[in-house]
Amino acid sequence: MSLNTDISYESFNGVCGGGGQYDPRDVGYFGKCPELEKLKSLPEQINWEIERERYHLLEKLYPLIIYWPGQFPDLQEIFQEEQIERLLSDSASYECKDRNSYRGERFIDFVINTGYKDKLHVGKDGKPSSHRPTPVHRAARREHRAYCDRLECTAIVSKLFKIYDRFDVNYADESGLTHLHAACMSGCYDVIETFLKLGYDINCIVTETGDTPLHLAVSHQKEGVAEMLLKNGADPNLTNAKGLTSLHNVCRAERDNYNFAKMLLDLGQSVCKPVQVDARDEFGNTPLHLAAMKKNTKVVRLLLTHGANPNLADSQGFTLLHTISSQPMFDGHLVKTLFECSRENHRPVWIDARDKYDLTPLHMAVHSGNLMMTNFLLRSGVDANSVNAMGKTALHIICDKVYDNGLAREFLKTNDDLGRTVLVDIQDKGGNTPLHLALSRNLRGLVQLLLRRGANSNLANDKGLTPLHLICDPKFDSEFVKSFFEINDYNHQLVQIHAKDNLGRTPLQLAVKNLLPDVVDLLLDRGALSSFVFPSESHFDERFRSAYNIELRVASGAMAVVERLEKKGYDLDQSDALTIMKLFSKHRLFKKPNDLDERWYDNERFARKSKWMIIKPGISLHDLIQLRPEEAARQITYTDYCNFERSEKLRELPGGYICAMHLCEKLLRRFFRRWAVYPCWELIHHRLPLECCDMIIDNLMNEDLWHICLAVAGKSS
């Protein structure tokens, strides 16, 4: 549109009316209005059934209507009534990326300025029908909260009521939301007053949700509307489909709605019906529960002074104290309010109340890691040894957490200060003591704390596992196992070294199975060999956890374990050796000859880095690769290989995997030679001297030797 540039903004608004009333004297100034011609052409340009095209039309309308010149048109000469309503509905939920352009709202303003009014709709019987969704419903329901705040949703609904200004029918959409509900949600006082004067049901419900006008006024924080409704007879105790009363809605707000809640309670007492402060929703929550969940302390105090019962439980058996105790952060003000008000009302709080799973507030506090709440409950006299439905005490729950935040130490110290005994050896329904759980979670400091408190190291759970069985796991190093024995020695507690689990496994068998040579040493030093039977193949069925160069870990660990066993007097036999070989095969430790022929170690970067990787003083990785297997066996121990593997230095090398496989072949060579000589001799029916078998073996790979042993074993079986 081209306008005279000499006209100021103020004079432009004066001539155009700024969207105000039309002045006939202005028509001559503008002459023929091109905007009107453009407006008339728009309805034919879109498919009205496609929402996207209607939004596009609103985009086109905006520059035409924002500063409409002269007299506003009669919309019904341009658009059909149904089209106007669709555009109004779209405008009610319109969102534009330009925050300074409220285009949907501007169209609503434009329609109001044209003088357009909604007409009464009648059914086939000639009577008006109340079942009709309108733009008012859509605006009230708008879900784009940030956008709704920007455009002031209340103002949009209020503007739409200037168009939909008939009150002889209370239109309802498909969910049962009426214009009266929408007015209460949006704070349209004049509209609400008109509906009430016409005698509409003040307690009418939204069919889909069961919400009354009072529910919606409260949930949308319209305190003035709620007061108006209550003074006009709204029932504050009606529940919606979720069992929520208006008081529930006040109490579950994010902010501390003290004044709102007080008004509701006071008016209920003086004007309408007394508010039921202990009403329950579908989950059994009272308003007090919801206020505590939101930490609305002032509302909690208000409810308690109005007689709310602090000991009522929800459908899960949760009391108010359960709810407060389950919070990870201690709210001293809320806790103080609860206990002070309860004392004043002569209604003591049940500190050991149990939910449907027999969980007490103390169980909840330790589960949430709330140290201060735990201390408060202990000093209030709760039973520190009470068990839940799973047989777990608070100490069990503490020891079953994924980390140790010092709660156990404080828990035990507080009980000591109070002169109360904590039972550290209670077994839950799985037979686990707190010590079992702390070991399962690898909480080493907590394990040592329990041991020093006299925890029994010999109790077995339902699987027959003692704490010693659990310690023989790869996640524990030998220093920790050593400290386990030292603490028990200090306590004069003899650890049962030969205990068997339900699968018949001893701790030593588990240490062997898990390839823990240092732990094997510790167990052997304590006499575990006397009852030792080498683990069968089935014991090794579980594959080791996936890790970088797991092959080198398996090879070096197995050889170190065998070496420790034999040093302590164990007589390894052919069957044991075959079991170990099967373990190697399962983990693919056998390298193909063509792989070993590759000159991977000549890579310049590999050669440079490998010279700086020390296997033991005086020997680098580069040196080890150059050694023949026989020489490597003399200079490098299995423990050296284990230590190098644990350092994970191979990660830094190009071709680290091939290097690891080369090391496996080299460190296992002596083992395979030892156990393949006699099977090889047997395979050739002793036709050649035994020395010849040594020469044959020298030209074979470890995998070939494994096949020889396997063939002879199969033949003998």
N, C-alpha and C positions, 0 to 999 in steps of 0.2 A: 504494500500500500504506500502511495506517495503522498506525503503531507507537507503543508507549508512550513518551512523550517523556521519562519519568523515567530511561530506560535510557541510560547513557553509551555513547560510541563503543566504549570498551574492553569494557564488559559486553555490548554488542551483538555484537561480534566473538566474545566468549567463548560466547555463547548460540548464535549462528548458525554459529559455527565459522569465520567470515571466509572461507568457501569451503573450510574444512578438513573433518575427519572428523565424521560424524554421531554425536550422543550421544542415545540413546533417551529420556533424561530430559528432553530439551528439547522433545519433541513436545507434551507437555501444555501447555507454556507458550504455544505459538503456536496451538494448536487446529488447525482445518482451514486448510490453506495455500491462499489464493486464487491465488497465483502459479502453482501447479501446474495449477489449472483453466484459467487464461489460457494457459499454455504448451500444454496439450492442444488448445486451440481454434485455435492458429495454423496448423498444417500444412494445414488445409483452406481457408485464406483466400487462398492464392496459386497461381499457375501456376508449377510448379517448372521449367518449361523456359525461363522468362524471367529472365535474370540480374538485371535491374533490380528485379524483385519479390522475388527472394531477398535482395538487399541491403536492401531495405525491411524484410524480415522480421528481418534482423539488427539493424536499428534498433529494432524493437519488442522484440526479445529482451533487449537490453541492460539496460533498467531492471528487468526481471524477474529477471535472473541476477546482477546486480552484487553484491547482498547477499542471496543466496538463504537463506531461513530454514529451518532444520532439515535433515532428511534429503534428500540429492540424489536425484532421480528416476532411474528406469531409462529411459534415452532411447529404447530400442527399443520401449517401450510407447507412445511419443509419435510418434516419427519412424521411417520406414523406413530401412534401412541405407544405401540409395542417397541418401536425403535428407540424412542426417547427413554423408555424404562430400561432398555438394555444398556444404553449409554450411561445412564445414571448408575446402574449397578456396576458397570465397569469402572466408572469414575470413583465409586466408593472403595474400590480396591486397587486403584491405579497407582503405580509406582514409577517414578521417573529418576533417572540417574542424576539429573541436575537438581541438586537440593534446593535451589532457589526458584524452581519452577513447579508450583503445586498445580499441575495441569488438570488432574482429575477434579480437584476442589474448585478450580476456576470454571470448569464446565458447569458444575452444580450452581455456582454463583450466577452464571450466565442464564441458566434455566430459570432461576428464581427471578431474575431481572426481567425476563420476558413475560412474567406473570403466569407461567404455566402452572396448573394445579392438577393433581391426580383426580380422576373421576371414580365414582362409586362403581364397583364391579358387581354385577348380579349374575346369578346362575340361571339355568334353564327354567327354574320355577319362578323366576322374576324376583327372587329374594337375594339380598346381598350375601356373599360367601366370605367367611373369615379365613378360609384356607387359601392363602395367596402370598408367596414369597415376594418381597419388595427390596429395593435398594437399601432401605432402612435396616433390614435384617443383615444384609451383606456388610454394611458399614460397621454395625455393632459387633459382628463376628470376626472382623478382620484379624488375621493371625500375624501379620507382619509387624511385630511389636515396635521395632526401631522406627519403621515408617509411620506407624500409628502415632508414636510420640511426636514425630516431626510435624505431622499435619494436624495434630490435636483431634484425635478421633471423636471426642465429645462434640467439637464444633461442627464436624461433618454431619454427624447424626442430627444435631440440632438444625442444621441447614436443610437437611432432607425432610424434616418434619414441617418445614415451610411449604414444601411441595405436597407431601403426603399429610395434609392437615385435616383429614376427615377422622373424626373420633366416634362416629356412629358404628364403626366396625373396628375391632381390635385384630388386625391381620396377623396371621400366624404362618410361619414357613413350614417346611416338611418335618422339621424336628419338634415343632410345637412352640418355638420361640416367637413371642408376640411383640407388637409394637410397644406395649407396656413394659415388657422385659427389656427391650432395647433402650427405652428411655431411662430405665433404672440403671442399666449398665453404663450409660453415658452421662448421667447427671442432668437430664433435661427436666428441670423442676416444673415448669409450666405445663409441659405435656403430661407429666405424671399427675399433677393436680387436676387437669381436665379429665383424664381417665377416671380418677377416683370420684370426682363429682358426678360423673355419669354412671357410677355404681358398678364398675367392673370389679371382678373378684380380685382382691388384693393378694390373695394366696394362690392365684392360678399358677400352674406348674408348666415347665417346659417338658413336653411328653418324653423326649429322648433322655433327659438327664434328671428330671424330677426337681429341678431348681425352681424356687419361687422368686418373685421380684426381690425379696429381702436377701436371699442367697446371692443373687447376682450383684446387688448393690454392695454387699459386704465384700465379695470376692474381687470386685473392681475398685475397692477402697473409696466408695462414695458414702462417706459418713453422714452427710446431710440428708441424702436420699433415704438411708436406712432409718434415720431419726424420723423423717416424715412418714415412712411406711409404718413404723412401730406406733406412732401417735395416731395413725388411722386404722389400727387394729391388726397389723400383720402379726402372724404367729411365729415367734422366734424358735419354737421347738419342732417345727416341721423338718423332716429329713428328706434329702434328695436320694437319687438312686444309689449313691455310695454311702448312704447312712449319715451324711454330714448335716449338722444343723448350722445355723448362721454363726453360732458361737465357735463351732469347729473352724469355720472359714476365717474368722477373725484371728484365731489362735495359730493357724498354720501359715500366716503371712510372714514374709521374710523380715519385716520390721516389727519392732515391739509396739503393737497397737494397743497400748494401755488405755488411752482415752476412748478409743472406739469400743473396746471390750467393756469398759466401765459404763459408757452410755447404754450399751445393749443390756447389761445386767440391771442398771438402775431403772431404765424405762420398762423393762420386763417386769420389774417388781412393782412399779408405781402405776403403769398405764395399762399394759396388756396382761400377758401370762408370765408368771415367774419363770426365768430361764433355767432349764435343766442343766446344771453344771457338770453332771456325770453322764450325760448322754453318750452313747457309743456309736461309732461309725461301723462300716462293714467289716473292718479289721479289729473291732473291739477297742479302738483308740478313743479315749475321752479327750475333751478339749485340753485338759491338763497335759496329757501325753504329747499332743501336737505342739503346745507352747514350749514344752521342755525340749523337744526335738529341734525347734528353731531357736532355742536359747532365749526366748522372750521372758526374761526373769520377772519384769514388772507384772506381766500378765499372769505368770505362775503364782506370784504372791496374791494378786487380786482374786484368782480362782480359789486358792486355798482359804482366803479370808471369807469367801462366799460359800464355804462348806464343801469344796471339792475333795473327794477321797483320794489321798496319795497312794493308797495300797491297792486300788483296783488294777486288774491285769487285763491286757488286750487278749486277742484270740490266740496268741503265741505264749501267753502267760507272763508277758513283760509288764512289770510295774513301772511307775515313774522312776524309781531308783535304778532299775535295770537300764532304762533309757539313758539316764544321766551317766551311768557307769560305763556305758558302751561307747561314749564319746572319747576320741583319742586325746583331746585337750581338756585339762581340768578347769571347770568353771566354778571357782570357789564361791562366787556370789550366788549362783543358782543353788548350789548344795546347801549353803548357809540358809538361804530363803526357805528351802524345803524343810529342813530340820527345825528351824525357828518357828515357822508357822504351824508345823505339826505339833510342836510342844504347846504352843499357845492355844491350839484347838483341842488339846488333850487327845490327839489321835496319833500315837507313835508310828514312825515309819518302820515297816517290816524289813529289817536289814538282811535277813537270810531268806527272803521270799524266793520261790523257785518257779521257773517257767516250765513249759511243757517238756523240756529236755532236762529238767532238774538243774538248770544253770542258775546260780545265784548272782547277785550284783557283783560279788567279788570275782567270780569267774569272768564276768563281762569286762570288768576293769583290767584284769591281767591280760585278757585276750586283746584288748585295744591298746595295751602297753601304757596305760595311764597310771604312772607311778604315784602321783599325788592322790588320786582317787583311791588307789589301792591302800595307801597308808591311812587315809581318812577312814575307810571301811574297817581296816584292822583295828584302829584305835577306837572305833565305835562298837567293837565287840563281835564282829562277824566270826564265824567258824572257819578257820584257815584250812581245816582238813576235810571239809564237806566235799562229797563227790557228786558228779553229775550222772546223767543216765548212762554214760559210757564208762563210768567208774573213775573218771579223772578228777583229780584235785586241782586247786589253783596252781600248785607247783608243777603238775603234769602239763597244764596249759602253757605255763611260762617256758618249760623245757621243750615244748613242741613248736616254738616260734622259729622263724628262719634266721633270726639274729639275736644276739644277747645284748640288750641295752642296759644291763645292770639291774634290771627289775628283780631278778632272783636274789641277788645279794641284799638288796634293800628289803625285800619281802622277808627273808630269813632274819635280818638284823632287827626289823620292827617287831617281829614275833619274839625274838630274844629279849628286846627291851621290855616287852609286855609280860615276860615270864611265861610264854606259851610255847608248847612243843609242836614243831612241824614234823609230821611223819613223812620221812623221805623215801620209805620203801613200800608205800601203798602201790598195789598193782591194779591197773585198770582192767577192763573186760578182755583186753588182748594179752593180759599178763605183763604188760610193760610197766616198769617203774619210771619215775622221772629220769633216772640215769639212762635207761634204754632210749628214751626220747631225745635226750640231749646228745647222745652218741649218734643217733640216726640223723640229727640235724647238724652234726659236726660242730657243736658248740663247745669247744675245748675248755675254755675258761669255766664254763658252767659245769662241765664234767668234773673238773678238778675241785670245784667248790663243793659239789655233792659228795665226792669221795672224802674230802676233809671233814664233811659233816657226818661221816659214818655210813654212807650209802652202801648197801650190800652188793658186792661185785659178783656174787654167785647166783643170784636169782635168775631163773630162766623164764622167758615169756611163753606164750602158747605155741610158738614154733620151736621151743627148746633152746632158743638163743640166749646165752648169757652176755653180759657186757663185754667179756673177753672175745666172744665170737664176733661181736659187732666191731671191735677195734681192729680185727684182722682184715681190714678193708683198705684198698688203695688210697682212700682219702686221708688216712692217718699215717704219719711218718713214724719212724722208729723212736724218735725222741719222745713223742707223745706216749707211745706204748711203754717206753721205759719209765716215764713219770707215773703212769697208771700203776705199774708194779711197785714203784717206790712209795707212793702214797699208801697203798695197801699194806706194804711192809711196815710203814710207820704206824699204821692203825692196828698192827698185829692181826691183820685179816689174811688168811691163807686163800689165795685164788685157786680155784679148782681148774687146773691146767688140762685135765683129761675129759672135761665135760663134753657130752655129745648132744647135738641138736636133734630134732625129729628126723632128720635125714641121715643120722649117724655120723655127722662130721664133727671132728674136734677142732679147736682153734688152730692147731698146727696145720691140719689139712687145709683149712681155709687160707692160712698164710701162704702155703705152698701153691694152692690153686690160684691165688691172686698174685703170685710171683713177687713176694715181699721178702727178699733175702735177709734184710736186717731184722725184721720182725721174727723170721724163722730162727735166727741166731738167739734172740732174746728168749724165745719159747724153749729152744733146745737147752739153753743154759739153766732153765728151771725144770728140766727133766721130762720134757714133753715127748722125747724120742721113745721112751719105754712102751708107750701104747700106740706108736705111730704106724699107720698103714698108708702106703703111698696112695694118693687119690686116684680113683678109677677114671676112665675116660668120660663117664657121665658127669663127674664133678667139674670137668672142664668144658661142659656143653655151652655154658654162657660165654659169649664172645666178649672180649674186653671192650671198654668204651672207646669209641672212635677217637683217635688222637693222631697228631702229626707223627709220621714214622713209627706207627704202632708196631711194625714188624721188628724194628730194632729193640723196642721195649720188651717185646715178648721173648726174643732170642736171648738178650743179655740177662733179663730177669730169670728166665728158666735155668740158664746155665749157672747163674750165681746161687740160686736156690739149691740146685743139685750139688754144687761144690760145698755149700754149708752143711747139707745133710750128711754128705760122705765124710767130711772132716770130723763130724760128731759121732761117726760110727755107723751110719746107715749104709746098708749093703744094697745098692741099686741093682736091680736085675733086668734081664732082657725085656720083660713085660713092662716094667716101669719106663724103660727107655723108649719102647714102642709107643706108649701113651704120650710121652713128650713129643715124639716125632709127629704123631697125629695132630697134636696141638699146633706144631709148626705148619703142617700142611693146611690146616683149617685157616690159618692166618696168612697163607700164601708167602711163606718165607723162602721158597726155593726159586733161585734166579735162573733164567734160561742162559745157556752158554753164549748165544749170539749177543745178548745184552752185555755180558761181561767183556766181550771182545771190543766193545765200543771204547774209544779213547776219550771218555768223558773227563778223565782227570787231567787231560792236557789243556783243557780250557784255561785261557790265561787268567781270567777272573777267579775261577775255581782254584787254580794253583796258588795264586797270590793269597787268597783268604785262608785256604786250608793250612798254609804254613804258620799262620798266626793262631790257629785253633789247637790248644794244648790238650792232649789226651792224658798225659802224666808228665811230670818234670823230665825234660830232655827229649820227649817224643811228641811231635805234632801230628795232626791228622794226615798231613801230606806224607810224613814219614811212615805212618801206619799203612797207608795205601800201598806204599812201595814194598813193604815186608811180605815175605812168603808166609802162608798160614802157620807153618811150623815155628818160624821165628817170632811171629806175632803172638803165638800162644805162650812163648817163653817170656816175652817182655811185657805183655798187656794182660791184666787180670780181667775176669768177668765183671768185677766191681768197677774197674776203670771204664769199661763199656757202659755200664749202668749209669755212672756219673755223667759221662759224656752225653748219653741220650737224654738225661733229665735236664741238661743245660739248654737243650733245644737249639744248639748252635747251627745244626744242619739247615735250619730255616733260612739262614743268611746266605746259603750257597746255591748257585745255579746247578741244577742236576742233583739236588740234595737227596731225592728219592733213590736214584740209582746208586748214589754213594752209600746210603743206608743199606740197600740190598747187598752191596758188595761187602760191607762190614758184617752183615748177617752171615753170609757165606763163609767169611773168614773166621769169625769167632765160633761158628758151629762145627768147623772142620774137624777139630780134635774129637768132639763128641761123636760125630758120625763115623769117623774112622774106627774109633774104639768099639762101637757097637755093631759095625757092619762086617768086621773081619771074619768072625766065626759064621755068621749067616752066609757070607760069600763062599767060604770054604765048604759049608754044608751044601750049598747050591750046586757046587761042582763035584759033589760026592767025594771030597777029600782026594781027588785024583792028582792034585798038585800040592807041593809043600805049602804050609801056612804062609811062608815068606812071600810066595808068589801072589797070594791074595793081597798082600800089602802093596805089591807093585801094580796089581790090577786096580786097586782102589785109588791109587795116586792119580790115575787118569780119568776118574769119574767125578761127577758133581755130587753135591749133597743129595739132590733129588734122586739121583740114580741109586745112591746108597740106601735111601729111604725105601725105594721100591724093592731092593734086595731084601731088606729086613721084613718088609710087608709080605713078600712072596714066601719067605721061609716060615713066617708066623702063620700064614694061611695054610701052608702045607702041613705044618705040625698040628694045626687045629682040626 
